[in-house]
Amino acid sequence: MARIDVRLSGSGGQGMITSGAILGIAAVYDGKNAVQTKSYGPEARGGAARSEVVISDEEITYVKVIDADILVALTQEAADKFSDAVKDGGIVIVDSLMVKNPPSGNFKLYSLPIIKTAAEKVGKSLVANIVTLGVLNEIAKIVSFESLEKAVLSKVPKGTEELNKNALAAGREIAKEVL
């Protein structure tokens, strides 16, 4: 695998920063190098938030994402702001309910009900970030599912392991439906 640049974006409180950390941990479990950077808007909740993860088999000498191979946008603002910085032939994943005007460009667009799936199929919208990871990894095959699940379980609060395993599986399932 060459270098893969992933940008996870949404609003503060949606868990995109945590998702980036989990993805990076999963990559390390798979024997890859990974680095995560994060950025918050001026507000903790509700402001813009993004997490960028660089994953590579080789040494990572530049930690910033310029043009993403993969963009996840859970809000319209994030889709509007970051879709211009996706590599030709890249992947853009948006939440179908929150992103009413999906971006267009020279990338493959996937529009899925991520937040709705968390709320209705899993039972808590709080785990939308874990549903996102299931979707992202099923579409892009960045890390092994086993490493991703192990990374999720290493980062979630004790007592929520089963909920988060269900969220990861639900994301994986809705991605399979569009593939």
C-alpha positions in Angstrom: 0.0 0.0 0.0 1.2 3.4 -0.9 0.3 6.4 1.2 -3.4 7.0 1.8 -4.6 10.4 3.0 -8.0 10.4 4.8 -10.0 13.4 5.9 -12.9 12.9 8.3 -15.0 16.0 8.8 -18.2 17.2 10.4 -19.2 19.3 13.3 -17.8 19.2 16.8 -19.4 16.5 18.9 -19.9 14.0 16.0 -16.8 12.1 16.9 -14.7 12.6 13.8 -11.6 13.2 15.9 -12.1 10.0 17.7 -12.7 8.2 14.4 -9.4 9.4 13.1 -7.6 8.2 16.2 -9.3 4.8 15.9 -8.4 4.4 12.2 -4.8 5.3 12.9 -4.6 2.7 15.7 -6.2 0.0 13.4 -3.5 0.8 10.8 -0.8 0.3 13.4 -2.4 -3.0 14.4 -2.1 -4.0 10.8 1.7 -3.2 10.8 1.4 0.1 9.0 2.6 3.6 9.9 0.0 6.1 10.8 -0.3 9.7 11.9 -3.3 11.7 12.9 -3.8 15.5 13.0 -7.0 17.3 14.1 -8.6 20.7 13.9 -11.5 22.1 15.8 -13.6 25.2 15.0 -13.7 27.9 17.8 -16.7 26.1 19.4 -16.2 22.7 21.0 -19.6 21.4 20.0 -21.3 22.4 16.8 -18.3 24.1 15.2 -16.4 22.6 12.3 -14.1 19.6 13.2 -11.8 17.5 11.1 -9.4 14.7 11.6 -6.8 13.8 9.1 -5.1 10.4 9.0 -2.1 9.5 6.9 -1.5 5.7 6.6 1.5 4.2 4.8 3.7 1.1 4.6 6.6 3.4 4.4 7.9 6.2 6.7 5.6 9.2 6.8 7.7 12.3 6.3 4.9 14.8 5.8 2.0 14.5 8.2 -0.5 16.9 6.5 -3.2 16.0 4.1 -3.2 18.3 1.1 -5.6 16.5 -1.3 -7.4 13.6 0.3 -7.7 10.2 -1.2 -10.8 9.8 0.9 -13.1 12.4 2.3 -15.9 11.7 4.8 -18.3 14.7 5.3 -21.1 14.4 7.9 -22.3 18.0 7.3 -23.1 20.2 4.4 -20.5 22.7 5.6 -17.8 20.0 5.6 -18.8 18.7 2.2 -18.7 22.2 0.8 -15.4 23.1 2.4 -13.3 20.0 1.7 -14.6 18.4 -1.5 -12.4 20.6 -3.7 -9.4 19.0 -2.0 -10.0 15.4 -3.0 -7.6 13.7 -5.4 -8.8 12.8 -8.9 -10.3 9.3 -8.7 -10.7 9.6 -4.9 -13.6 8.7 -2.7 -16.1 11.0 -1.0 -18.6 9.6 1.6 -21.4 11.9 2.8 -24.3 11.5 5.1 -27.3 11.4 2.9 -29.6 13.3 5.3 -27.2 16.0 6.4 -25.6 16.7 3.0 -28.6 17.7 0.8 -26.4 19.1 -2.0 -23.7 16.4 -2.5 -20.5 17.7 -4.1 -19.5 16.7 -7.6 -16.1 16.2 -9.0 -13.7 13.6 -10.4 -14.3 11.2 -7.5 -16.6 8.4 -6.5 -19.4 9.7 -4.3 -21.2 7.5 -1.8 -24.2 9.0 0.0 -25.4 6.9 2.9 -27.7 7.4 5.9 -24.9 7.2 8.5 -26.5 9.2 11.3 -30.0 7.7 10.7 -28.4 4.2 10.8 -26.8 5.0 14.2 -30.0 6.3 15.6 -32.5 3.7 14.2 -30.6 0.5 13.5 -28.1 0.8 16.4 -30.3 2.8 18.8 -28.0 5.7 19.5 -27.0 8.6 17.2 -23.9 9.0 19.5 -22.2 6.1 17.7 -22.5 7.7 14.2 -18.7 8.0 14.2 -18.3 4.2 14.6 -20.9 3.6 11.9 -18.8 6.0 9.8 -15.7 3.8 10.3 -17.7 0.7 9.2 -18.8 2.5 6.1 -15.4 3.9 5.3 -13.5 0.7 5.7 -16.0 -1.4 3.8 -15.8 1.0 0.9 -12.0 1.7 0.9 -10.6 -1.4 2.5 -7.9 0.5 4.4 -7.3 -1.8 7.3 -8.5 -5.3 8.2 -11.9 -5.5 9.8 -10.4 -7.3 12.8 -7.9 -4.6 13.4 -10.6 -1.9 13.1 -12.8 -3.7 15.6 -9.9 -4.2 18.0 -9.1 -0.5 17.7 -12.7 0.6 18.3 -12.9 -1.6 21.4 -9.6 -0.1 22.7 -11.0 3.4 22.5 -14.7 3.3 23.6 -15.8 3.6 27.2 -16.1 0.5 29.2 -19.6 -0.9 29.1 -20.3 0.3 25.5 -18.3 -2.4 23.7 -21.3 -4.3 22.3 -23.1 -1.1 21.2 -20.0 0.0 19.3 -19.4 -3.4 17.8 -23.0 -3.2 16.5 -22.4 0.3 15.2 -19.3 -0.9 13.3 -21.2 -3.8 11.8 -24.2 -1.6 10.8 -21.9 0.7 8.9 -20.3 -2.2 7.2 -23.7 -3.5 6.2 -25.0 -0.2 4.7 -21.8 0.1 2.7 -22.3 -3.4 1.3 -25.7 -2.3 0.1 -24.2 0.4 -2.2 -21.2 -1.5 -3.4 
